[in-house]
């Protein structure tokens, strides 16, 4: 368990003081994949660096498995960082070392023999799918491959916690997905606790179970990903979940309007509107849609225009509300 209590951090610059964190408190359970998301300047990276004390907070405590990190001496803190490792946006590989020796490096520092270090490093390169690149140098690898090596290196000392600071921000969408799937697979196989720092909603939606939203150095909202993203309460959460939240213009729309609310429907890949047309003979046009899939379930809203007939509207609402996780109602406008 990672317990963060009343954490505050202020940076003093020539231009004045900046409160990066303000009384932040979080509980992160063992084995969880916990997302910390916010806009640029929200305090995300400062928070993650406080978790392993690369940044020391001005106030508050970070406790891991009952140990207050602020009470550790330098030697104890070095040992702790073998158990709380980190990957970064910029990979931070040793360019003069091939992949195998990059992964060996933390093992050498931990006192492993050369033979044991290489055996462990090869196992990890196989885990991340890069055993064939053991003798290649980082400059010979793609960005995604470099991040895989960085993950292997971070796992070398069998850590309890993996901190990911914008680890996929420099990667293209396809490579990002493969890295996230790898992190998720490692979490499932080893039970390692993963803390994901990101500004990308898609990252949190894909792999995180719980999320905290930072805004101006404060926790604006936290909870299960499905709950926070389907029912955002804070303004910060609403900005992230519905960035396109301007109400649609329905002034030129004819017919009757139905609002559909997806609240965890098992229908993320099902053409519901097409089904309604083929199965019930009800044709509808989509006026507005803002939906997303989280954990294989659909969340968000959709606005449909139907013919101005009571029986059609009643039949459409009846069909839609038969589907678990969907609420449908007629609306006179958009509020």
VOBA-1610 file (N, C-alpha, C; in pm, whole numbers, padded with zeros to 5 digits, always signed):
BEGIN
Unk+00084-00121+00000Unk+00000+00000+00000Unk+00088+00125+00000Unk+00059+00214-00094Unk+00124+00346-00095Unk+00024+00443-00034Unk+00065+00510+00070Unk-00023+00608+00137Unk+00044+00744+00133Unk-00023+00836+00066Unk+00025+00974+00055Unk-00067+01062+00138Unk-00010+01134+00233Unk-00093+01213+00325Unk-00047+01358+00328Unk-00138+01447+00293Unk-00120+01592+00309Unk+00011+01642+00249Unk+00039+01596+00127Unk+00166+01628+00062Unk+00161+01767-00001Unk+00261+01849+00030Unk+00271+01982-00029Unk+00414+02006-00073Unk+00429+02077-00185Unk+00562+02108-00238Unk+00557+02242-00309Unk+00647+02332-00270Unk+00657+02464-00333Unk+00797+02481-00391Unk+00804+02528-00513Unk+00932+02559-00576Unk+00951+02710-00574Unk+01073+02753-00537Unk+01105+02895-00532Unk+01196+02931-00649Unk+01150+03021-00732Unk+01225+03061-00851Unk+01251+03212-00847Unk+01327+03257-00945Unk+01356+03400-00955Unk+01229+03481-00981Unk+01130+03416-01040Unk+01004+03484-01070Unk+00901+03471-00960Unk+00937+03403-00852Unk+00844+03386-00741Unk+00826+03240-00704Unk+00732+03215-00616Unk+00708+03080-00567Unk+00594+03014-00645Unk+00610+02882-00667Unk+00509+02803-00737Unk+00468+02686-00647Unk+00340+02682-00611Unk+00289+02570-00531Unk+00256+02455-00625Unk+00346+02357-00632Unk+00326+02245-00724Unk+00226+02145-00669Unk+00228+02124-00538Unk+00135+02031-00472Unk+00076+02098-00350Unk-00054+02076-00329Unk-00122+02140-00217Unk-00205+02036-00140Unk-00149+01987-00033Unk-00224+01900+00059Unk-00284+01778-00013Unk-00200+01708-00088Unk-00244+01592-00166Unk-00245+01467-00078Unk-00357+01395-00082Unk-00369+01268-00010Unk-00427+01162-00103Unk-00359+01046-00110Unk-00403+00935-00195Unk-00368+00803-00129Unk-00449+00701-00152Unk-00418+00564-00114Unk-00413+00481-00241Unk-00303+00408-00262Unk-00286+00324-00380Unk-00266+00181-00333Unk-00359+00094-00365Unk-00357-00043-00315Unk-00252-00127-00385Unk-00203-00229-00316Unk-00107-00322-00375Unk-00168-00388-00498Unk-00090-00396-00605Unk-00133-00463-00727Unk-00223-00381-00817Unk-00252-00258-00780Unk-00340-00173-00859Unk-00263-00111-00976Unk-00337-00070-01078Unk-00283+00020-01180Unk-00356+00152-01160Unk-00286+00248-01105Unk-00346+00373-01058Unk-00301+00486-01148Unk-00397+00556-01208Unk-00366+00668-01295Unk-00372+00801-01224Unk-00277+00888-01253Unk-00279+01026-01205Unk-00276+01115-01328Unk-00385+01188-01350Unk-00401+01262-01474Unk-00433+01408-01446Unk-00391+01493-01535Unk-00420+01635-01523Unk-00357+01710-01640Unk-00395+01833-01654Unk-00339+01915-01761Unk-00195+01951-01728Unk-00126+02010-01823Unk+00012+02053-01801Unk+00019+02150-01683Unk+00115+02127-01593Unk+00130+02214-01478Unk+00043+02178-01359Unk-00027+02064-01369Unk-00117+02024-01259Unk-00043+01970-01138Unk+00084+01931-01156Unk+00163+01878-01044Unk+00188+01729-01051Unk+00154+01667-01165Unk+00164+01521-01179Unk+00306+01469-01160Unk+00399+01526-01235Unk+00537+01477-01230Unk+00601+01505-01095Unk+00567+01618-01034Unk+00619+01645-00900Unk+00568+01540-00802Unk+00442+01503-00814Unk+00385+01404-00724Unk+00454+01269-00739Unk+00474+01224-00863Unk+00534+01093-00881Unk+00679+01092-00833Unk+00748+01205-00846Unk+00887+01211-00798Unk+00894+01219-00646Unk+00784+01260-00585Unk+00778+01257-00438Unk+00754+01117-00386Unk+00696+01030-00468Unk+00666+00895-00422Unk+00794+00817-00391Unk+00900+00841-00469Unk+01026+00775-00437Unk+01131+00873-00384Unk+01084+00990-00346Unk+01166+01093-00283Unk+01279+01146-00372Unk+01260+01138-00505Unk+01350+01214-00592Unk+01327+01364-00569Unk+01204+01397-00530Unk+01171+01530-00478Unk+01123+01512-00334Unk+01175+01591-00245Unk+01130+01583-00107Unk+01018+01684-00084Unk+00905+01638-00035Unk+00794+01732-00009Unk+00828+01826+00105Unk+00767+01944+00103Unk+00784+02039+00213Unk+00704+01995+00335Unk+00588+01937+00309Unk+00502+01890+00416Unk+00437+01759+00372Unk+00392+01681+00471Unk+00322+01557+00442Unk+00415+01437+00440Unk+00355+01319+00422Unk+00431+01195+00426Unk+00396+01103+00310Unk+00494+01021+00272Unk+00473+00911+00178Unk+00512+00784+00251Unk+00416+00692+00263Unk+00439+00567+00334Unk+00416+00451+00238Unk+00513+00360+00231Unk+00500+00241+00147Unk+00513+00119+00237Unk+00409+00037+00238Unk+00404-00082+00324Unk+00438-00047+00469Unk+00384+00064+00515Unk+00401+00103+00654Unk+00530+00176+00686Unk+00618+00195+00586Unk+00746+00262+00608Unk+00737+00407+00560Unk+00763+00499+00652Unk+00765+00641+00618Unk+00896+00674+00548Unk+00888+00709+00419Unk+01009+00731+00341Unk+01091+00848+00394Unk+01025+00944+00456Unk+01095+01061+00509Unk+01189+01028+00624Unk+01171+00911+00683Unk+01255+00872+00797Unk+01373+00785+00756Unk+01386+00754+00627Unk+01494+00668+00581Unk+01623+00747+00562Unk+01735+00683+00594Unk+01865+00745+00565Unk+01901+00718+00418Unk+02013+00772+00373Unk+02050+00762+00231Unk+02064+00617+00185Unk+02126+00533+00268Unk+02145+00393+00232Unk+02011+00322+00220Unk+01924+00346+00315Unk+01792+00284+00313Unk+01710+00332+00193Unk+01727+00459+00159Unk+01654+00515+00045Unk+01703+00455-00086Unk+01833+00432-00098Unk+01887+00367-00218Unk+01829+00227-00233Unk+01818+00155-00121Unk+01760+00021-00125Unk+01613+00027-00166Unk+01542+00126-00112Unk+01400+00140-00145Unk+01381+00162-00294Unk+01470+00236-00358Unk+01455+00267-00500Unk+01478+00145-00589Unk+01528+00035-00531Unk+01529-00091-00605Unk+01389-00152-00607Unk+01308-00114-00508Unk+01172-00169-00497Unk+01067-00075-00556Unk+01106+00051-00578Unk+01016+00149-00639Unk+01091+00209-00758Unk+01073+00147-00875Unk+01148+00187-00993Unk+01063+00275-01084Unk+01126+00325-01190Unk+01061+00432-01267Unk+01098+00423-01415Unk+01001+00451-01502Unk+01029+00470-01644Unk+00978+00608-01684Unk+01043+00664-01787Unk+01023+00804-01821Unk+00983+00819-01968Unk+00940+00938-02003Unk+00908+00971-02142Unk+01031+00959-02230Unk+01148+00999-02177Unk+01269+01003-02258Unk+01355+00879-02253Unk+01305+00770-02194Unk+01369+00638-02189Unk+01492+00634-02098Unk+01584+00731-02110Unk+01703+00740-02025Unk+01789+00614-02028Unk+01807+00557-02146Unk+01896+00443-02158Unk+02041+00490-02170Unk+02133+00403-02138Unk+02276+00432-02151Unk+02315+00404-02296Unk+02339+00509-02372Unk+02358+00496-02516Unk+02484+00419-02553Unk+02584+00417-02464Unk+02709+00348-02494Unk+02705+00201-02458Unk+02592+00154-02405Unk+02577+00014-02367Unk+02471-00053-02454Unk+02493-00179-02495Unk+02387-00251-02566Unk+02271-00283-02471Unk+02163-00331-02526Unk+02041-00354-02448Unk+02067-00445-02327Unk+02137-00555-02350Unk+02162-00650-02240Unk+02231-00581-02124Unk+02331-00501-02154Unk+02407-00435-02046Unk+02326-00320-01984Unk+02234-00262-02059Unk+02145-00163-01999Unk+02060-00227-01890Unk+02007-00345-01919Unk+01924-00414-01821Unk+02008-00468-01706Unk+02132-00504-01734Unk+02223-00553-01630Unk+02263-00444-01531Unk+02261-00319-01575Unk+02318-00210-01496Unk+02264-00203-01353Unk+02132-00199-01328Unk+02085-00194-01189Unk+02120-00319-01110Unk+02134-00432-01180Unk+02172-00555-01112Unk+02317-00550-01066Unk+02401-00489-01149Unk+02542-00471-01111Unk+02552-00382-00987Unk+02472-00275-00986Unk+02472-00185-00870Unk+02421-00256-00745Unk+02333-00353-00765Unk+02276-00426-00651Unk+02366-00539-00604Unk+02479-00561-00674Unk+02575-00661-00629Unk+02560-00799-00690Unk+02481-00811-00796Unk+02468-00940-00862Unk+02600-00976-00932Unk+02627-01105-00943Unk+02741-01149-01022Unk+02711-01124-01169Unk+02815-01119-01250Unk+02796-01093-01393Unk+02708-01201-01455Unk+02731-01327-01418Unk+02656-01438-01473Unk+02508-01428-01436Unk+02480-01401-01308Unk+02342-01391-01262Unk+02271-01270-01323Unk+02348-01160-01335Unk+02289-01038-01392Unk+02249-01062-01538Unk+02336-01128-01615Unk+02305-01152-01756Unk+02190-01250-01772Unk+02183-01350-01684Unk+02073-01445-01690Unk+01940-01375-01665Unk+01937-01291-01562Unk+01815-01217-01530Unk+01780-01119-01642Unk+01879-01052-01697Unk+01856-00954-01803Unk+01798-01021-01928Unk+01849-01139-01961Unk+01797-01210-02078Unk+01652-01252-02056Unk+01620-01295-01934Unk+01481-01331-01902Unk+01389-01212-01923Unk+01434-01095-01879Unk+01351-00976-01889Unk+01339-00927-02033Unk+01447-00936-02109Unk+01438-00899-02251Unk+01343-00991-02325Unk+01340-01117-02285Unk+01243-01209-02345Unk+01101-01170-02305Unk+01083-01128-02179Unk+00951-01085-02131Unk+00897-00969-02213Unk+00984-00875-02249Unk+00939-00757-02325Unk+00951-00778-02475Unk+00986-00900-02517Unk+00988-00933-02659Unk+01109-00882-02735Unk+01223-00866-02666Unk+01340-00810-02733Unk+01468-00889-02708Unk+01456-01018-02683Unk+01576-01097-02659Unk+01669-01094-02781Unk+01610-01085-02900Unk+01691-01081-03022Unk+01767-00949-03037Unk+01735-00850-02954Unk+01804-00721-02960Unk+01904-00705-02845Unk+01941-00813-02781Unk+02028-00806-02663Unk+02158-00732-02692Unk+02213-00749-02810Unk+02343-00687-02843Unk+02329-00559-02925Unk+02206-00516-02947Unk+02185-00390-03021Unk+02198-00272-02926Unk+02237-00158-02981Unk+02249-00035-02901Unk+02118+00044-02912Unk+02089+00127-02812Unk+01964+00204-02814Unk+01941+00282-02942Unk+02048+00336-03000Unk+02034+00416-03123Unk+01985+00332-03241Unk+01994+00200-03228Unk+01951+00111-03336Unk+01805+00066-03319Unk+01741+00115-03212Unk+01605+00072-03180Unk+01503+00183-03207Unk+01380+00142-03228Unk+01271+00239-03237Unk+01236+00291-03098Unk+01153+00395-03092Unk+01114+00449-02963Unk+01043+00346-02876Unk+00953+00269-02938Unk+00882+00167-02862Unk+00975+00060-02810Unk+01073+00021-02890Unk+01170-00079-02845Unk+01256-00025-02732Unk+01294+00102-02741Unk+01372+00161-02632Unk+01292+00162-02502Unk+01162+00192-02512Unk+01081+00192-02390Unk+01066+00051-02333Unk+01062-00048-02418Unk+01057-00186-02371Unk+01185-00223-02295Unk+01296-00179-02346Unk+01423-00203-02275Unk+01421-00131-02140Unk+01368-00008-02140Unk+01359+00068-02014Unk+01270-00004-01914Unk+01162-00065-01962Unk+01073-00141-01873Unk+01147-00263-01818Unk+01218-00333-01905Unk+01296-00450-01860Unk+01396-00409-01753Unk+01464-00297-01776Unk+01562-00248-01678Unk+01494-00213-01546Unk+01378-00150-01554Unk+01306-00111-01432Unk+01260-00233-01352Unk+01238-00346-01419Unk+01191-00467-01352Unk+01305-00554-01301Unk+01430-00516-01330Unk+01545-00603-01304Unk+01555-00646-01158Unk+01530-00555-01065Unk+01549-00585-00922Unk+01421-00632-00854Unk+01325-00684-00933Unk+01198-00733-00879Unk+01128-00630-00791Unk+01100-00513-00845Unk+01040-00406-00763Unk+00895-00438-00726Unk+00848-00370-00622Unk+00707-00381-00582Unk+00622-00278-00654Unk+00687-00167-00695Unk+00614-00055-00754Unk+00685-00008-00881Unk+00608+00016-00986Unk+00662+00074-01109Unk+00594+00208-01132Unk+00673+00314-01136Unk+00623+00449-01161Unk+00645+00482-01308Unk+00539+00524-01376Unk+00547+00555-01519Unk+00517+00703-01539Unk+00620+00782-01564Unk+00603+00927-01579Unk+00593+00964-01726Unk+00470+00978-01776Unk+00443+01010-01917Unk+00519+00914-02008Unk+00517+00786-01974Unk+00602+00687-02040Unk+00567+00663-02186Unk+00446+00700-02229Unk+00407+00677-02369Unk+00386+00806-02446Unk+00416+00919-02386Unk+00386+01048-02449Unk+00464+01072-02578Unk+00582+01011-02590Unk+00665+01034-02708Unk+00641+00930-02818Unk+00542+00842-02796Unk+00521+00731-02888Unk+00394+00751-02971Unk+00392+00688-03088Unk+00273+00695-03173Unk+00163+00607-03112Unk+00037+00625-03155Unk-00074+00552-03093Unk-00060+00400-03095Unk-00013+00343-03206Unk+00001+00198-03214Unk+00104+00148-03115Unk+00219+00217-03109Unk+00325+00177-03016Unk+00280+00199-02872Unk+00208+00309-02849Unk+00153+00335-02715Unk+00068+00219-02668Unk-00021+00171-02754Unk-00107+00060-02717Unk-00028-00065-02683Unk+00078-00093-02759Unk+00157-00213-02733Unk+00231-00201-02600Unk+00279-00081-02566Unk+00348-00061-02438Unk+00249-00073-02323Unk+00131-00016-02338Unk+00029-00025-02233Unk-00014-00170-02211Unk-00029-00243-02319Unk-00065-00385-02307Unk+00045-00463-02235Unk+00171-00428-02263Unk+00283-00493-02195Unk+00280-00464-02046Unk+00259-00336-02010Unk+00253-00299-01868Unk+00138-00372-01798Unk+00025-00379-01865Unk-00092-00448-01808Unk-00063-00597-01790Unk+00004-00657-01887Unk+00038-00799-01879Unk+00135-00826-01764Unk+00234-00739-01748Unk+00331-00753-01639Unk+00262-00739-01504Unk+00171-00643-01494Unk+00093-00625-01371Unk+00014-00751-01337Unk-00049-00810-01436Unk-00131-00928-01413Unk-00047-01049-01375Unk+00072-01061-01434Unk+00157-01177-01408Unk+00232-01167-01276Unk+00275-01046-01240Unk+00362-01029-01123Unk+00293-00967-01003Unk+00180-00898-01026Unk+00113-00828-00916Unk+00179-00698-00877Unk+00272-00649-00959Unk+00340-00523-00930Unk+00240-00408-00930Unk+00257-00315-00839Unk+00174-00195-00834Unk+00227-00096-00938Unk+00138-00042-01020Unk+00179+00051-01126Unk+00111+00185-01104Unk+00190+00291-01104Unk+00137+00427-01096Unk+00166+00496-01228Unk+00061+00537-01298Unk+00072+00593-01432Unk+00045+00743-01427Unk+00146+00821-01461Unk+00131+00966-01471Unk+00110+01002-01618Unk+00002+01072-01650Unk-00027+01100-01790Unk-00120+01220-01802Unk-00121+01280-01921Unk-00222+01381-01953Unk-00320+01326-02055Unk-00306+01197-02090Unk-00387+01136-02195Unk-00498+01051-02136Unk-00622+01090-02161Unk-00736+01014-02113Unk-00732+00870-02163Unk-00691+00851-02287Unk-00693+00718-02347Unk-00605+00620-02270Unk-00495+00670-02214Unk-00404+00583-02137Unk-00474+00532-02011Unk-00537+00624-01939Unk-00607+00586-01816Unk-00723+00492-01847Unk-00798+00522-01951Unk-00913+00439-01988Unk-00871+00298-02024Unk-00754+00284-02085Unk-00712+00153-02135Unk-00667+00059-02024Unk-00589+00107-01926Unk-00529+00011-01833Unk-00553+00040-01685Unk-00596+00160-01648Unk-00603+00193-01505Unk-00735+00147-01444Unk-00727+00109-01316Unk-00847+00070-01241Unk-00897+00185-01156Unk-00805+00263-01104Unk-00840+00380-01024Unk-00767+00502-01080Unk-00820+00620-01051Unk-00762+00742-01106Unk-00778+00856-01006Unk-00680+00944-01006Unk-00690+01071-00934Unk-00667+01182-01037Unk-00752+01284-01031Unk-00739+01397-01123Unk-00679+01514-01047Unk-00564+01560-01094Unk-00498+01675-01032Unk-00533+01802-01107Unk-00553+01907-01032Unk-00584+02038-01091Unk-00520+02144-01003Unk-00423+02216-01057Unk-00356+02320-00981Unk-00288+02268-00855Unk-00233+02147-00863Unk-00162+02091-00749Unk-00249+02024-00645Unk-00381+02020-00669Unk-00474+01960-00573Unk-00548+01842-00637Unk-00593+01749-00553Unk-00675+01638-00602Unk-00817+01688-00619Unk-00860+01697-00744Unk-00996+01745-00772Unk-01098+01634-00758Unk-01055+01512-00788Unk-01147+01399-00784Unk-01067+01270-00790Unk-01116+01164-00726Unk-01050+01035-00735Unk-01152+00924-00714Unk-01116+00804-00763Unk-01205+00690-00748Unk-01180+00589-00858Unk-01274+00494-00875Unk-01263+00398-00983Unk-01276+00470-01118Unk-01200+00424-01215Unk-01200+00489-01346Unk-01341+00493-01405Unk-01414+00381-01398Unk-01547+00378-01457Unk-01641+00478-01390Unk-01629+00494-01259Unk-01716+00586-01186Unk-01681+00731-01216Unk-01552+00764-01208Unk-01508+00903-01230Unk-01538+00948-01372Unk-01514+00861-01470Unk-01529+00901-01609Unk-01674+00895-01657Unk-01758+00817-01589Unk-01898+00814-01629Unk-01981+00918-01555Unk-01936+00956-01434Unk-02008+01057-01357Unk-01910+01161-01301Unk-01841+01235-01386Unk-01746+01335-01335Unk-01817+01443-01255Unk-01765+01473-01136Unk-01829+01572-01049Unk-01757+01706-01052Unk-01624+01703-01051Unk-01547+01826-01046Unk-01537+01889-01185Unk-01512+02019-01190Unk-01495+02087-01317Unk-01372+02034-01391Unk-01265+02002-01316Unk-01143+01949-01378Unk-01171+01816-01446Unk-01248+01730-01379Unk-01282+01601-01439Unk-01369+01619-01562Unk-01465+01710-01556Unk-01554+01733-01670Unk-01476+01784-01790Unk-01376+01870-01765Unk-01294+01921-01876Unk-01217+01809-01944Unk-01171+01713-01865Unk-01094+01602-01921Unk-01184+01501-01991Unk-01298+01471-01929Unk-01386+01369-01983Unk-01464+01419-02103Unk-01510+01544-02097Unk-01589+01600-02206Unk-01525+01730-02257Unk-01408+01719-02319Unk-01343+01841-02368Unk-01421+01909-02478Unk-01509+01835-02544Unk-01589+01892-02654Unk-01730+01921-02606Unk-01743+01964-02479Unk-01873+01968-02413Unk-01967+02080-02460Unk-01930+02155-02561Unk-02024+02256-02612Unk-02152+02186-02659Unk-02264+02238-02618Unk-02392+02176-02654Unk-02411+02181-02805Unk-02464+02073-02865Unk-02487+02074-03009Unk-02598+02169-03047Unk-02589+02224-03166Unk-02693+02313-03216Unk-02805+02228-03277Unk-02922+02231-03215Unk-03034+02150-03265Unk-03143+02237-03328Unk-03110+02363-03350Unk-03212+02456-03399Unk-03268+02414-03535Unk-03187+02351-03619Unk-03234+02312-03752Unk-03276+02167-03761Unk-03283+02098-03648Unk-03318+01956-03649Unk-03469+01940-03644Unk-03524+01861-03735Unk-03668+01836-03736Unk-03697+01703-03667Unk-03822+01686-03624Unk-03862+01562-03559Unk-03848+01571-03408Unk-03840+01455-03344Unk-03833+01445-03198Unk-03693+01402-03156Unk-03650+01451-03041Unk-03514+01422-02993Unk-03516+01323-02876Unk-03426+01227-02881Unk-03405+01132-02771Unk-03260+01141-02728Unk-03239+01153-02597Unk-03103+01147-02542Unk-03079+01006-02489Unk-02967+00947-02531Unk-02924+00817-02480Unk-02803+00839-02389Unk-02808+00786-02269Unk-02695+00791-02177Unk-02640+00650-02162Unk-02513+00632-02200Unk-02446+00503-02186Unk-02376+00501-02051Unk-02416+00410-01965Unk-02361+00403-01829Unk-02308+00262-01802Unk-02211+00222-01884Unk-02153+00090-01866Unk-02223-00016-01947Unk-02283+00023-02059Unk-02351-00075-02144Unk-02250-00170-02206Unk-02287-00298-02212Unk-02204-00397-02279Unk-02227-00385-02430Unk-02198-00266-02481Unk-02237-00241-02620Unk-02137-00154-02693Unk-02014-00149-02647Unk-01918-00057-02703Unk-01894-00081-02852Unk-01906-00208-02897Unk-01879-00238-03037Unk-02004-00284-03111Unk-02120-00259-03053Unk-02247-00302-03114Unk-02314-00184-03183Unk-02350-00197-03311Unk-02417-00087-03382Unk-02563-00077-03339Unk-02587-00013-03224Unk-02721-00010-03164Unk-02822+00057-03256Unk-02782+00168-03318Unk-02877+00242-03402Unk-02912+00159-03526Unk-02811+00090-03580Unk-02838+00004-03696Unk-02928-00113-03655Unk-02907-00167-03537Unk-02992-00276-03487Unk-03136-00230-03471Unk-03151-00108-03418Unk-03286-00054-03398Unk-03358-00041-03532Unk-03283-00002-03635Unk-03344+00012-03768Unk-03380-00124-03827Unk-03289-00222-03814Unk-03313-00353-03877Unk-03413-00438-03799Unk-03408-00430-03665Unk-03494-00517-03584Unk-03632-00457-03559Unk-03639-00323-03548Unk-03767-00261-03514Unk-03819-00169-03625Unk-03740-00152-03729Unk-03782-00065-03838Unk-03787+00082-03802Unk-03704+00122-03705Unk-03703+00262-03658Unk-03576+00329-03711Unk-03593+00426-03798Unk-03479+00499-03853Unk-03454+00623-03768Unk-03328+00645-03730Unk-03290+00761-03649Unk-03162+00821-03703Unk-03151+00951-03690Unk-03026+01018-03729Unk-02954+01064-03603Unk-02822+01053-03604Unk-02741+01092-03490Unk-02710+01242-03500Unk-02760+01317-03403Unk-02738+01462-03399Unk-02607+01494-03328Unk-02577+01416-03227Unk-02460+01443-03143Unk-02418+01313-03075Unk-02288+01293-03060Unk-02239+01174-02989Unk-02108+01207-02919Unk-02099+01166-02793Unk-01974+01176-02718Unk-01967+01052-02631Unk-01911+00945-02687Unk-01903+00818-02616Unk-01761+00767-02618Unk-01733+00678-02524Unk-01601+00616-02517Unk-01615+00480-02454Unk-01517+00395-02481Unk-01516+00261-02424Unk-01414+00255-02312Unk-01457+00214-02193Unk-01370+00198-02077Unk-01388+00057-02026Unk-01282-00022-02031Unk-01292-00159-01984Unk-01393-00241-02061Unk-01409-00213-02191Unk-01502-00288-02273Unk-01647-00247-02258Unk-01673-00138-02185Unk-01809-00091-02166Unk-01821+00053-02217Unk-01943+00088-02259Unk-01964+00218-02321Unk-02012+00320-02218Unk-01955+00442-02228Unk-01995+00554-02142Unk-02009+00678-02230Unk-02099+00767-02189Unk-02115+00892-02263Unk-02260+00916-02301Unk-02280+01002-02401Unk-02415+01040-02441Unk-02428+01045-02593Unk-02551+01032-02636Unk-02582+01043-02778Unk-02719+01108-02791Unk-02738+01191-02893Unk-02865+01257-02919Unk-02915+01211-03055Unk-03037+01157-03058Unk-03096+01107-03181Unk-03216+01190-03222Unk-03236+01203-03352Unk-03357+01265-03406Unk-03444+01156-03467Unk-03573+01155-03429Unk-03669+01055-03477Unk-03787+01123-03546Unk-03863+01049-03625Unk-03985+01106-03685Unk-04081+01153-03576Unk-04161+01254-03608Unk-04253+01314-03511Unk-04378+01229-03498Unk-04360+01109-03441Unk-04471+01017-03421Unk-04458+00955-03282Unk-04565+00962-03202Unk-04561+00911-03065Unk-04524+00763-03060Unk-04582+00683-03150Unk-04555+00539-03145Unk-04410+00506-03177Unk-04350+00584-03266Unk-04209+00562-03302Unk-04119+00597-03183Unk-04144+00712-03120Unk-04063+00754-03006Unk-04075+00653-02892Unk-04198+00608-02865Unk-04220+00511-02757Unk-04148+00379-02786Unk-04157+00335-02911Unk-04091+00210-02950Unk-03939+00221-02940Unk-03885+00336-02982Unk-03740+00356-02976Unk-03690+00355-02832Unk-03758+00427-02745Unk-03718+00431-02604Unk-03730+00291-02543Unk-03835+00218-02579Unk-03852+00082-02529Unk-03739-00009-02573Unk-03702-00001-02699Unk-03591-00083-02750Unk-03461-00050-02680Unk-03429+00078-02669Unk-03301+00120-02612Unk-03289+00084-02464Unk-03397+00102-02389Unk-03389+00077-02245Unk-03392-00072-02211Unk-03415-00157-02310Unk-03402-00301-02288Unk-03256-00341-02273Unk-03167-00255-02320Unk-03024-00284-02315Unk-02968-00240-02180Unk-02906-00332-02109Unk-02851-00301-01977Unk-02745-00193-01987Unk-02755-00094-01898Unk-02654+00013-01895Unk-02688+00130-01984Unk-02812+00133-02038Unk-02853+00245-02123Unk-02979+00310-02065Unk-02977+00441-02060Unk-03094+00520-02021Unk-03133+00602-02143Unk-03262+00605-02175Unk-03308+00682-02290Unk-03432+00761-02251Unk-03437+00887-02297Unk-03551+00972-02265Unk-03569+01075-02375Unk-03693+01118-02392Unk-03718+01224-02489Unk-03684+01358-02428Unk-03625+01446-02507Unk-03591+01580-02460Unk-03645+01682-02558Unk-03677+01799-02505Unk-03728+01907-02590Unk-03615+01991-02650Unk-03500+01986-02588Unk-03384+02060-02632Unk-03262+01998-02569Unk-03156+02071-02562Unk-03033+02021-02502Unk-02999+02105-02382Unk-02990+02041-02262Unk-02958+02116-02140Unk-02834+02059-02076
//
